[in-house]
Amino acid sequence: MKPASKKIYKNVEDLQKKVDIWKFNNQKVVFTNGCFDILHLGHVDYLEKSAALGKKLIVAVNSDASVRKLNKGKERPINDEYARMRVLAALGFVDAVVLFGEPTPLEVITTLKPSVLVKGNDYSVENIVGADVVIKSGGEVKTIELVEGYSTTKIINKILNG
């Protein structure tokens, strides 16, 4: 298995070179994104199910600045962007992790054009950023059932409120 640090890509252009190789070798590339601030069962289940939809799983992670803009709370993110990326890269079923600082991952999706774009079932396909790009390039968009009761916000609230 590839060491976790080797799965982290500093920019989408470097990752694009790897994705081109995967696609050339007919490996279905799956893409998802999120903050992944405090990794929990809901995240792991979601990512594992996402990975099962193809051969290679890419996870795009919100930069610290973009997490703050998402109004997740004044103390968020709890873990900095490198820590969040490193933890995700350590998961055996994650093949690449890349950071994005824009409000949405549209630029990353447009560049990589994954075979499958995945989000949780708290989104409808028509509301998933980049769905049109992926479908137009011959890919598909899927939603995954989330494990109920797990969220970073709930964990933080439990810690703060006992």
N, C-alpha and C positions, 0 to 999 in steps of 0.2 A: 504494500500500500504506500502511496505517495505521502511523504511527510506533510503535515498540515501547513507549514509555512510555505511550501511549494505550491499550494492550491490558491494562495492569495495573489490576486493580480492588482497591480498598482493603478492600472487604467484599462478602460474598455478596449483600446487599440491592441494592447498586448494580449488580452483575452480573445479578441477577434481572431488572431492568428491561430490560437489553439482550437477555437470553435470551427474554423475552416478545415482544420485537419480532422476533427471529429466528424464533421459532415461529409468530408471526402471519403471517410471510412464507413459511411452509412450508419453512424451512431446517432440515434435520436437524442437531440439536445432539449432538455427541459429547463425552464427558467421560472424563478419566483423571486420575490423581493419582500423586504420588511425591515423593521428595526431590530428585532431579536435581542432586546435589551437584557432580559434575564431569561436564559434558556430554560424552558420547562417542558413538561410532558406534551402539552398542546403543540408546541413548536416541533418537537422531535417527531411526533406522530404525523403532523402535517408534512414535514420535510421527507420523512420516510415514504409516505404515500406519493408524494410528488416524484421522488426518485424512481419509483416503480413504474412511472408512466413513460420512461425512456431509458437510455443507456448512460447519459451524462447529465448531472444536475448542477446548474449554476444558481447561486444565491447572490442577489444584489442587495447590499446592506446600505441603509440610510446613513449618511454622514452624521456626525454629532450635530452640526448646524441644522441639517434638515429635520432631525428628530425634534429639536427645539421649536422649529417652525410648525410642527404638526400638532402643537398644543397638547402634548401628552402629560404635561406637568412641568413646573419650574425646575425641578431637580433632575429631569430626564435629559439625556439618557443616564442611567445609573452606571453602566459600563461604557468606557470610551469605544470609539469605532474600531481601533485595532483589536481590543480585547474581544469585542463581539465577533469580528471577522475570524479571529484566531480560534475561538471556541467552535464556530460553525465549520471551519475548515478541518477541525479534528474529527468531525463525524465521518465515518467511513463511506456513507452514501452520498456525501457532498463532494463534487469534483472540482468546483471552482467557486471562489468568492471574490466579488468585486464591489468597490465602494461607489456610491453615487451621491452627489450633493444637490441635485436639482429637486424640485418639489415632488416630481414623479420619476419613475424609471423609464419614461418614454424614449429618451435619447439612447439609453443602453439597449432597450428592446429593438429599436429601429436599427441600431448598428449590428447587433448579434443575430436578429431574426431567428429566434429559437423555433424548434419544431413544435414545442408545446409550451404554452404560457399557462401558469397555474396560480390561482389565488384561493383563499378560503371561501366556503359557501356563504359567508356573510356578504359576499359580492355577487352581483348578477353579471353574467358574461358581458352584457352590453355596457356595464359600468366599469369594466376592467381596463385600466390604462394600457394601451398598446395592443388590445385585442384586434382592432382593425388591421394593424400592421402585420401581425402574425398570420391572421386569416388570409390577407391579401398575398402573403408570401408562401401560401400553401400549408401553413401550420394549423394547429388547433388550439382552442382555449378550453381549459377545464377548471372546474371548481371542486374543492375537496372538503368533505364534511369535517368540521372542527370538533375537537374533543371539548365537550361542554364543561364549563366551570374553571377553565385554565386561561389566565391572561396575566401579563406582567403587571398590569394595573391592580388586579385582584391580589397578587402576591405582595405588592408594595403596601396596599391598604391593610392587609392582614398583619404585616410586620409593624406598621405604624399604629394600628388600632388593637392589636392583640387578638 
